[in-house]
Amino acid sequence: MKKESPARMPEQASSAVAHAAAPGSGQAEGFLESLGLYGLSHLDAAVLAALAAETPMLLIGPHGSAKSALLERLAAALGLEHRHYNASLLSFDDLVGFPVPEGDGLKYLHTPATLWGAQSVFLDEISRCRPEVQNKLFSIIHEKRVQGIALGELRYRWSAMNPPAGEDDEEEDAYLGSVPLDPALADRFGFVLELPALEDLDPQARRQVIRSGLANSGNAAPAIELPALVEASRQHAQRSAQRDAGWITGYTSALVGPLKQAGLALSGRRAAMLAGNIAAVQGAREALADSGLGPQIEGLDALADSALVALRHGLPQRAQGKPVDAGLLATLHRQAANAVTQAQADDALAKILDEVHPVRRVGMALETLAHDRARIARGTMSLLVSDALAAQDTQGRWVLSQELLPRIAALDCVDVPTLELLAGPFTAQVAFESRPDLRQQIPRSRVDPFNALVEAVGALDANDPGDVALGNLGAALYASDEGASAPALLARQRALLREKLEEGARRAR
């Protein structure tokens, strides 16, 4: 019985979104629309950037949102030797062929459906893939290797999936079987793009999608020379990487702490990838402008816009089933972009942002603000404080908040969300101190740490305000289920943080 392979060559898309533009429908307004893909123009720059950089790309969207059609049409327009696999049905033999003995080793029988010789590969339904197969796909996506053998002709690695179920999703709204990707695998995709459902398109795009079903024109030839557009984008990106390196590096660095605080932490690999993506998106937008498929762009404002596009489409958490708040992302972007742009015109601010240690940065900023209240913008100071807090463990965050809150409040130099972040531990401590009954139920597993805390607090000087504050802080940490901490350890941590703040102040003088 002949085994049916899950691999298939490009085929006509069945999604309505993916129908080719009707003859006589007018000139396409964007890159993806020129391929007959409507309602996706907001992804033009990101998709073109991924093509130019040849970085792995993951599409997330509901059924019928043109995920497969988009990738198949890109492969066809680029003239690639393409493979399309359904990862949920995939066995390793489908990729490499059947092994046969050859001398002292093995060779694989190549077929038109195997991976050998492919220039692009599309791994569909990757979120429904068996774990053992997913592990084997990892090296293909990340290293362009299989079984340790280099895939010398492979350029593009693409995947698609339905949205994984999140914690807040209703069962009837979830895609059963679509599970969040392993964080390590998700982190290998340079661009993670969400495709909208039909009901989420604007009315004009929705009508274009529906009308395309009447065209009956099949897969018409694209209206652009995609290989030339990709090459132009690559050249522009290379120039941006050199020309804009300082701004891109500063911007990406400024985002690390706030993103971690927001639950969207960047790995070192991801931060470097984001920086490269910004240059790639800038190059793509410049190439689209030159070709008449995008608006003209110039200056730092355009670079900041490119950074936001790269940030929106460059976070792997969506593939892990974690929500990404678009409004919060826009706020963090604006703060980082403003801070870096201001630093380019202000040597003092540039010196602060160049400081490696986040607490020293805050110390430098506080010293600067003490002499000139208008020197550092509120958004920039909020970014610095958030970064410093994100760099601490729970205990350190409480101690640092205790140190910074009075000074920050006196200067009125951060935004409301950052002030609330600083006030959180203080509010918890005040609530603890105000309790009429300080009795605490202790689970058996926490008796020893609690007894150690009680002993340490009992040894403090009740007449010393500093000792009292430390004792209350340790007790409040425990009562808030943030973990108990001995006052002596808190004292050492406070001394270290004060030392970093003072070092920063000296560097700013």
VEXDREN-2710 file (C-alpha; in Angstrom, 1 decimal):
% VEXDREN-2710
k/r/px/py/pz
1/MET/0.0/0.0/0.0
2/LYS/1.5/3.3/-1.0
3/LYS/2.0/5.7/1.7
4/GLU/0.3/9.1/1.3
5/SER/2.8/12.0/1.8
6/PRO/1.6/15.1/3.6
7/ALA/3.9/17.2/1.3
8/ARG/2.3/19.0/-1.6
9/MET/3.4/21.4/-4.2
10/PRO/1.8/24.9/-4.6
11/GLU/-1.9/24.7/-5.3
12/GLN/-4.7/27.2/-5.9
13/ALA/-5.8/28.7/-2.6
14/SER/-9.3/28.0/-1.4
15/SER/-9.6/31.0/0.9
16/ALA/-11.6/33.8/-0.3
17/VAL/-9.0/36.3/1.0
18/ALA/-6.5/34.8/-1.3
19/HIS/-8.2/35.1/-4.7
20/ALA/-6.3/37.0/-7.3
21/ALA/-7.3/40.6/-8.1
22/ALA/-10.0/40.7/-10.7
23/PRO/-9.0/42.0/-14.1
24/GLY/-9.7/45.7/-14.4
25/SER/-9.9/46.1/-10.7
26/GLY/-7.3/48.9/-10.7
27/GLN/-3.7/49.1/-9.6
28/ALA/-2.9/47.3/-6.4
29/GLU/-2.3/49.6/-3.5
30/GLY/0.3/47.5/-1.8
31/PHE/2.7/44.6/-2.0
32/LEU/0.5/41.8/-0.8
33/GLU/-2.6/43.2/-2.6
34/SER/-0.5/42.9/-5.9
35/LEU/-0.5/39.2/-5.1
36/GLY/-4.3/39.2/-4.8
37/LEU/-4.3/39.2/-1.0
38/TYR/-6.7/41.7/0.4
39/GLY/-6.9/43.2/3.9
40/LEU/-3.3/42.5/4.7
41/SER/-1.6/45.7/3.6
42/HIS/-0.6/46.4/7.3
43/LEU/1.7/43.4/6.9
44/ASP/3.4/44.5/3.7
45/ALA/6.6/45.8/5.3
46/ALA/7.0/43.0/7.8
47/VAL/6.5/40.2/5.2
48/LEU/8.9/41.9/2.8
49/ALA/11.4/42.4/5.6
50/ALA/11.2/38.7/6.4
51/LEU/11.8/37.8/2.8
52/ALA/14.8/40.1/2.5
53/ALA/16.4/38.9/5.7
54/GLU/15.5/35.3/5.0
55/THR/14.5/35.0/8.7
56/PRO/11.9/32.3/9.8
57/MET/8.3/33.6/9.7
58/LEU/5.3/32.3/11.6
59/LEU/1.7/33.1/10.7
60/ILE/-1.0/32.9/13.3
61/GLY/-4.7/33.2/12.3
62/PRO/-8.1/31.5/12.2
63/HIS/-9.0/29.1/9.5
64/GLY/-9.7/30.8/6.1
65/SER/-7.4/33.8/6.8
66/ALA/-5.1/33.1/3.9
67/LYS/-2.1/31.8/5.8
68/SER/-1.4/29.1/3.3
69/ALA/-2.3/31.2/0.3
70/LEU/0.1/34.0/1.4
71/LEU/3.0/31.7/1.7
72/GLU/2.3/29.7/-1.5
73/ARG/2.0/32.9/-3.5
74/LEU/5.2/34.2/-2.1
75/ALA/7.0/31.0/-3.2
76/ALA/5.4/31.1/-6.6
77/ALA/6.2/34.8/-7.2
78/LEU/9.9/34.2/-6.1
79/GLY/10.1/31.1/-8.4
80/LEU/11.2/28.9/-5.5
81/GLU/11.5/25.2/-5.3
82/HIS/8.9/24.9/-2.6
83/ARG/7.6/22.2/-0.2
84/HIS/4.4/22.3/1.8
85/TYR/4.0/19.9/4.8
86/ASN/1.2/19.4/7.2
87/ALA/3.1/19.1/10.4
88/SER/0.3/17.4/12.3
89/LEU/0.5/14.4/9.9
90/LEU/4.3/14.5/9.4
91/SER/6.6/11.7/9.9
92/PHE/10.4/12.1/9.7
93/ASP/10.5/9.9/6.6
94/ASP/8.3/12.4/4.8
95/LEU/11.0/15.0/5.2
96/VAL/14.2/13.0/4.4
97/GLY/13.0/10.0/2.5
98/PHE/13.5/6.3/3.4
99/PRO/17.0/5.5/4.7
100/VAL/19.0/2.8/2.8
101/PRO/22.4/1.3/3.6
102/GLU/25.4/2.7/1.7
103/GLY/28.8/1.4/2.7
104/ASP/29.3/1.9/6.4
105/GLY/26.5/4.4/6.7
106/LEU/23.1/5.4/5.4
107/LYS/21.7/7.5/2.6
108/TYR/18.2/8.8/2.0
109/LEU/16.1/8.2/-1.0
110/HIS/15.2/11.6/-2.5
111/THR/11.7/12.1/-3.9
112/PRO/9.9/15.3/-5.2
113/ALA/8.2/15.4/-1.8
114/THR/11.3/15.3/0.4
115/LEU/13.1/18.3/1.8
116/TRP/16.3/17.8/-0.2
117/GLY/16.8/20.6/-2.8
118/ALA/14.0/22.8/-1.4
119/GLN/14.5/26.5/-1.4
120/SER/11.5/27.2/0.8
121/VAL/9.6/25.0/3.2
122/PHE/6.2/25.6/4.7
123/LEU/5.4/23.7/7.9
124/ASP/1.7/24.1/8.3
125/GLU/-0.2/23.3/11.5
126/ILE/3.0/23.4/13.5
127/SER/1.0/23.9/16.8
128/ARG/-0.6/20.4/16.2
129/CYS/2.7/18.7/15.7
130/ARG/3.8/15.8/17.9
131/PRO/6.5/16.8/20.3
132/GLU/9.1/14.3/18.9
133/VAL/8.5/15.6/15.4
134/GLN/8.6/19.2/16.6
135/ASN/12.0/18.6/18.1
136/LYS/13.3/17.5/14.7
137/LEU/11.7/20.5/13.0
138/PHE/13.7/22.8/15.4
139/SER/17.0/22.3/13.6
140/ILE/15.4/22.9/10.2
141/ILE/13.9/26.2/11.3
142/HIS/16.8/27.4/13.3
143/GLU/19.9/26.0/11.6
144/LYS/18.7/24.9/8.1
145/ARG/20.0/21.4/8.9
146/VAL/18.4/18.0/9.2
147/GLN/20.1/15.1/11.0
148/GLY/23.1/17.3/11.2
149/ILE/23.2/17.6/7.4
150/ALA/23.2/21.1/6.0
151/LEU/20.3/22.0/3.7
152/GLY/22.5/24.2/1.4
153/GLU/19.7/25.4/-0.9
154/LEU/17.1/26.1/1.8
155/ARG/16.5/29.9/2.2
156/TYR/13.1/30.3/3.6
157/ARG/11.5/28.6/6.6
158/TRP/7.8/29.4/7.1
159/SER/5.2/28.0/9.4
160/ALA/1.5/28.6/10.2
161/MET/-0.9/27.8/13.0
162/ASN/-4.3/28.6/14.5
163/PRO/-4.3/30.7/17.6
164/PRO/-3.4/28.6/20.6
165/ALA/-5.9/28.6/23.4
166/GLY/-5.2/31.2/26.1
167/GLU/-6.2/31.0/29.8
168/ASP/-9.1/33.4/29.3
169/ASP/-10.5/31.8/26.1
170/GLU/-13.9/30.1/26.2
171/GLU/-13.8/26.4/25.1
172/GLU/-16.1/27.0/22.2
173/ASP/-13.8/29.8/20.9
174/ALA/-10.6/27.7/21.1
175/TYR/-9.0/25.6/18.4
176/LEU/-8.8/22.2/19.9
177/GLY/-5.5/20.6/19.4
178/SER/-3.7/23.9/18.6
179/VAL/-1.3/24.1/21.6
180/PRO/1.2/26.9/22.5
181/LEU/4.6/26.4/21.0
182/ASP/7.5/25.6/23.1
183/PRO/9.2/28.9/24.1
184/ALA/12.5/27.8/22.5
185/LEU/10.9/27.0/19.2
186/ALA/8.7/30.2/19.2
187/ASP/11.9/32.2/19.8
188/ARG/13.4/31.0/16.5
189/PHE/10.8/32.8/14.4
190/GLY/12.0/36.3/13.6
191/PHE/8.6/37.5/12.6
192/VAL/5.4/36.3/14.2
193/LEU/2.5/37.8/12.2
194/GLU/-1.2/37.7/13.1
195/LEU/-3.7/37.5/10.2
196/PRO/-7.2/38.9/10.8
197/ALA/-10.4/37.0/10.4
198/LEU/-12.9/38.2/7.8
199/GLU/-15.0/40.0/10.4
200/ASP/-12.0/41.9/11.6
201/LEU/-11.2/43.5/8.2
202/ASP/-12.4/47.1/7.5
203/PRO/-15.5/47.2/5.4
204/GLN/-13.7/48.1/2.1
205/ALA/-11.2/45.2/2.5
206/ARG/-14.1/42.9/3.4
207/ARG/-16.0/43.8/0.3
208/GLN/-12.8/43.2/-1.8
209/VAL/-12.4/39.8/-0.3
210/ILE/-16.0/38.9/-1.1
211/ARG/-15.9/40.4/-4.6
212/SER/-12.8/38.4/-5.4
213/GLY/-14.9/35.3/-5.3
214/LEU/-16.7/36.6/-8.4
215/ALA/-13.6/37.2/-10.4
216/ASN/-12.9/33.5/-11.3
217/SER/-9.5/34.5/-12.4
218/GLY/-7.4/31.8/-10.7
219/ASN/-3.9/32.7/-9.6
220/ALA/-3.1/35.6/-11.9
221/ALA/0.5/36.6/-12.5
222/PRO/1.7/39.1/-9.8
223/ALA/1.8/42.8/-10.8
224/ILE/5.3/43.1/-9.4
225/GLU/8.7/41.6/-9.9
226/LEU/9.1/40.2/-6.4
227/PRO/12.7/39.1/-6.6
228/ALA/13.8/42.6/-7.6
229/LEU/11.7/44.1/-4.8
230/VAL/13.3/41.7/-2.3
231/GLU/16.8/42.5/-3.4
232/ALA/16.1/46.3/-3.2
233/SER/14.7/45.8/0.3
234/ARG/17.9/43.9/1.3
235/GLN/20.1/46.6/0.0
236/HIS/18.2/49.3/1.8
237/ALA/18.2/47.2/5.0
238/GLN/22.0/46.9/4.9
239/ARG/22.3/50.7/4.6
240/SER/19.9/51.2/7.5
241/ALA/21.9/48.7/9.7
242/GLN/25.0/50.9/9.2
243/ARG/23.4/54.4/9.2
244/ASP/20.9/53.8/12.0
245/ALA/22.9/51.4/14.2
246/GLY/23.2/53.8/17.2
247/TRP/19.5/54.6/17.3
248/ILE/18.4/51.0/16.8
249/THR/20.7/49.7/19.5
250/GLY/19.6/52.4/22.0
251/TYR/16.0/51.8/21.3
252/THR/16.2/48.0/21.7
253/SER/18.2/48.3/24.9
254/ALA/15.6/50.8/26.3
255/LEU/12.8/48.2/25.8
256/VAL/14.4/45.3/27.6
257/GLY/13.4/46.3/31.1
258/PRO/9.9/47.6/30.4
259/LEU/9.0/44.5/28.3
260/LYS/10.2/42.2/31.1
261/GLN/8.0/44.2/33.5
262/ALA/5.1/43.7/31.1
263/GLY/5.6/39.9/31.0
264/LEU/7.1/40.1/27.5
265/ALA/10.8/39.4/28.4
266/LEU/13.3/39.4/25.5
267/SER/16.1/36.8/25.4
268/GLY/19.5/38.0/24.2
269/ARG/18.8/36.3/21.0
270/ARG/15.5/38.0/20.6
271/ALA/16.9/41.4/21.4
272/ALA/19.5/41.0/18.7
273/MET/16.8/39.7/16.3
274/LEU/14.6/42.7/17.0
275/ALA/17.4/45.1/16.2
276/GLY/18.0/43.3/12.9
277/ASN/14.3/43.3/12.2
278/ILE/14.1/47.1/12.6
279/ALA/16.7/47.6/10.0
280/ALA/15.0/45.0/7.7
281/VAL/11.6/46.7/8.1
282/GLN/13.1/50.1/7.4
283/GLY/14.7/48.7/4.3
284/ALA/11.4/47.1/3.2
285/ARG/9.5/50.4/3.7
286/GLU/12.1/52.3/1.7
287/ALA/11.9/49.7/-1.1
288/LEU/8.1/49.9/-1.1
289/ALA/8.3/53.7/-1.3
290/ASP/10.7/53.5/-4.3
291/SER/8.4/51.1/-6.1
292/GLY/5.3/53.1/-5.5
293/LEU/3.7/50.4/-3.3
294/GLY/4.2/52.5/-0.1
295/PRO/4.3/56.1/1.1
296/GLN/7.5/58.1/1.0
297/ILE/9.5/58.0/4.3
298/GLU/12.4/59.9/5.7
299/GLY/14.0/61.0/9.0
300/LEU/13.9/59.6/12.5
301/ASP/10.1/59.6/12.7
302/ALA/10.1/57.1/9.8
303/LEU/12.7/55.0/11.6
304/ALA/10.6/55.0/14.8
305/ASP/7.6/53.9/12.7
306/SER/9.7/51.0/11.4
307/ALA/10.7/50.1/14.9
308/LEU/7.0/49.9/16.0
309/VAL/6.2/47.6/13.0
310/ALA/9.2/45.4/14.0
311/LEU/8.1/45.3/17.6
312/ARG/4.5/44.5/16.9
313/HIS/5.4/41.6/14.6
314/GLY/8.5/40.4/16.4
315/LEU/7.4/39.1/19.8
316/PRO/7.2/35.3/20.2
317/GLN/4.7/35.3/23.1
318/ARG/1.7/35.2/20.8
319/ALA/2.8/31.8/19.6
320/GLN/3.0/30.7/23.3
321/GLY/-0.7/31.6/23.9
322/LYS/0.2/34.8/25.8
323/PRO/-1.8/38.0/25.1
324/VAL/0.1/41.0/23.8
325/ASP/-1.6/44.3/24.7
326/ALA/-1.3/46.6/21.6
327/GLY/-1.9/49.7/23.6
328/LEU/0.8/48.9/26.2
329/LEU/3.2/48.0/23.4
330/ALA/2.6/51.3/21.7
331/THR/3.2/53.1/25.0
332/LEU/6.5/51.3/25.7
333/HIS/7.6/52.0/22.1
334/ARG/6.9/55.7/22.4
335/GLN/8.8/56.0/25.6
336/ALA/11.8/54.1/24.2
337/ALA/11.8/56.0/20.9
338/ASN/11.5/59.4/22.6
339/ALA/14.3/58.6/25.1
340/VAL/16.7/57.6/22.4
341/THR/15.8/60.5/20.1
342/GLN/16.3/63.0/22.9
343/ALA/19.6/61.4/23.9
344/GLN/20.9/62.1/20.4
345/ALA/20.5/65.8/21.1
346/ASP/21.5/65.8/24.8
347/ASP/24.9/64.5/25.8
348/ALA/23.9/64.2/29.5
349/LEU/20.9/62.0/28.6
350/ALA/23.0/60.0/26.2
351/LYS/25.5/59.4/29.0
352/ILE/22.7/58.1/31.3
353/LEU/21.3/55.7/28.6
354/ASP/24.8/54.4/27.9
355/GLU/25.2/53.4/31.6
356/VAL/24.9/49.6/31.8
357/HIS/23.6/49.1/35.4
358/PRO/19.8/50.0/35.5
359/VAL/20.0/51.3/39.2
360/ARG/23.0/53.5/38.4
361/ARG/21.0/54.9/35.5
362/VAL/18.2/55.9/37.8
363/GLY/20.8/57.5/40.2
364/MET/22.3/59.5/37.4
365/ALA/18.8/60.6/36.2
366/LEU/17.7/61.7/39.8
367/GLU/20.9/63.8/40.2
368/THR/20.3/65.4/36.8
369/LEU/16.6/66.2/37.7
370/ALA/17.7/67.6/41.0
371/HIS/19.4/70.4/39.1
372/ASP/17.1/70.7/36.1
373/ARG/13.5/69.4/36.5
374/ALA/12.9/69.7/32.8
375/ARG/16.0/67.9/31.6
376/ILE/14.5/64.4/31.4
377/ALA/11.1/63.8/30.0
378/ARG/8.5/62.1/32.1
379/GLY/8.2/59.1/29.7
380/THR/12.0/58.7/29.7
381/MET/12.2/58.7/33.4
382/SER/9.4/56.2/33.6
383/LEU/11.3/54.0/31.3
384/LEU/14.4/54.2/33.4
385/VAL/12.6/53.4/36.7
386/SER/10.6/50.5/35.1
387/ASP/13.9/49.1/33.8
388/ALA/15.5/49.2/37.2
389/LEU/12.6/47.6/38.9
390/ALA/12.4/44.8/36.3
391/ALA/16.1/44.0/36.9
392/GLN/15.4/43.0/40.6
393/ASP/14.0/39.9/42.2
394/THR/10.9/40.3/44.3
395/GLN/12.8/41.3/47.4
396/GLY/15.0/43.8/45.6
397/ARG/11.9/45.3/43.9
398/TRP/10.3/46.0/47.3
399/VAL/13.5/47.5/48.7
400/LEU/14.1/49.7/45.7
401/SER/10.5/50.9/45.6
402/GLN/10.9/51.9/49.3
403/GLU/14.0/53.9/48.4
404/LEU/12.8/55.5/45.2
405/LEU/9.1/56.4/46.0
406/PRO/9.7/59.4/48.2
407/ARG/12.2/60.9/45.8
408/ILE/10.2/60.2/42.7
409/ALA/7.0/61.6/44.2
410/ALA/8.8/64.8/45.3
411/LEU/10.2/65.3/41.8
412/ASP/6.9/64.3/40.1
413/CYS/8.9/62.9/37.2
414/VAL/7.2/59.6/36.2
415/ASP/3.8/58.7/34.6
416/VAL/0.9/57.3/36.6
417/PRO/1.5/53.6/35.7
418/THR/5.1/53.8/36.9
419/LEU/4.1/55.6/40.1
420/GLU/1.5/52.9/40.8
421/LEU/4.2/50.3/40.2
422/LEU/6.5/52.0/42.7
423/ALA/3.7/52.4/45.2
424/GLY/2.5/48.8/45.1
425/PRO/4.9/47.4/47.7
426/PHE/4.4/50.5/49.9
427/THR/0.7/50.1/49.8
428/ALA/1.0/46.4/50.7
429/GLN/3.2/47.3/53.6
430/VAL/0.9/50.0/54.9
431/ALA/-2.1/47.7/54.6
432/PHE/-0.1/45.1/56.6
433/GLU/0.9/47.6/59.3
434/SER/-2.7/48.8/59.6
435/ARG/-4.2/45.4/60.2
436/PRO/-5.9/45.3/63.7
437/ASP/-5.1/41.6/63.9
438/LEU/-1.7/40.4/62.8
439/ARG/-2.3/36.7/63.3
440/GLN/-1.2/34.7/60.3
441/GLN/-2.1/31.2/59.2
442/ILE/1.1/29.4/58.4
443/PRO/1.2/26.2/56.2
444/ARG/3.5/23.5/57.5
445/SER/5.9/24.0/54.6
446/ARG/6.5/27.7/55.6
447/VAL/6.8/27.3/59.4
448/ASP/10.6/27.3/59.4
449/PRO/11.0/30.5/57.3
450/PHE/8.4/32.2/59.4
451/ASN/10.1/31.3/62.6
452/ALA/13.4/32.6/61.2
453/LEU/11.7/35.9/60.3
454/VAL/10.1/36.3/63.7
455/GLU/13.4/35.7/65.4
456/ALA/15.2/38.2/63.2
457/VAL/12.5/40.8/63.7
458/GLY/12.6/40.3/67.5
459/ALA/16.3/41.0/67.4
460/LEU/15.9/44.5/65.8
461/ASP/16.0/47.8/67.7
462/ALA/12.4/48.9/68.1
463/ASN/13.6/52.5/68.7
464/ASP/15.5/52.6/65.3
465/PRO/13.1/53.8/62.5
466/GLY/15.3/52.1/59.9
467/ASP/15.2/48.8/61.7
468/VAL/11.4/49.1/62.2
469/ALA/10.9/49.8/58.5
470/LEU/13.0/46.8/57.6
471/GLY/11.2/44.5/60.0
472/ASN/7.8/45.7/58.6
473/LEU/9.0/45.2/55.1
474/GLY/10.1/41.6/55.7
475/ALA/6.8/40.8/57.5
476/ALA/4.7/42.5/54.7
477/LEU/6.6/40.5/52.1
478/TYR/5.7/37.3/53.9
479/ALA/2.1/38.3/54.4
480/SER/1.7/39.3/50.8
481/ASP/2.9/35.8/49.8
482/GLU/5.9/37.3/48.1
483/GLY/8.3/35.3/50.3
484/ALA/9.8/35.9/53.7
485/SER/13.1/37.7/54.0
486/ALA/15.3/38.2/57.0
487/PRO/15.8/41.8/57.9
488/ALA/19.6/41.5/57.8
489/LEU/19.4/40.3/54.2
490/LEU/17.0/43.2/53.4
491/ALA/19.5/45.6/55.0
492/ARG/22.4/44.3/52.9
493/GLN/20.3/44.6/49.7
494/ARG/19.2/48.1/50.7
495/ALA/22.9/49.1/51.2
496/LEU/23.8/47.7/47.8
497/LEU/21.0/49.5/46.0
498/ARG/21.8/52.8/47.8
499/GLU/25.5/52.3/46.8
500/LYS/24.4/52.0/43.1
501/LEU/22.2/55.0/43.3
502/GLU/25.0/57.1/44.8
503/GLU/27.5/55.8/42.2
504/GLY/25.1/57.0/39.5
505/ALA/24.7/60.4/41.2
506/ARG/28.5/60.8/41.3
507/ARG/28.8/60.0/37.6
508/ALA/26.2/62.6/36.7
509/ARG/27.9/65.4/38.6
END
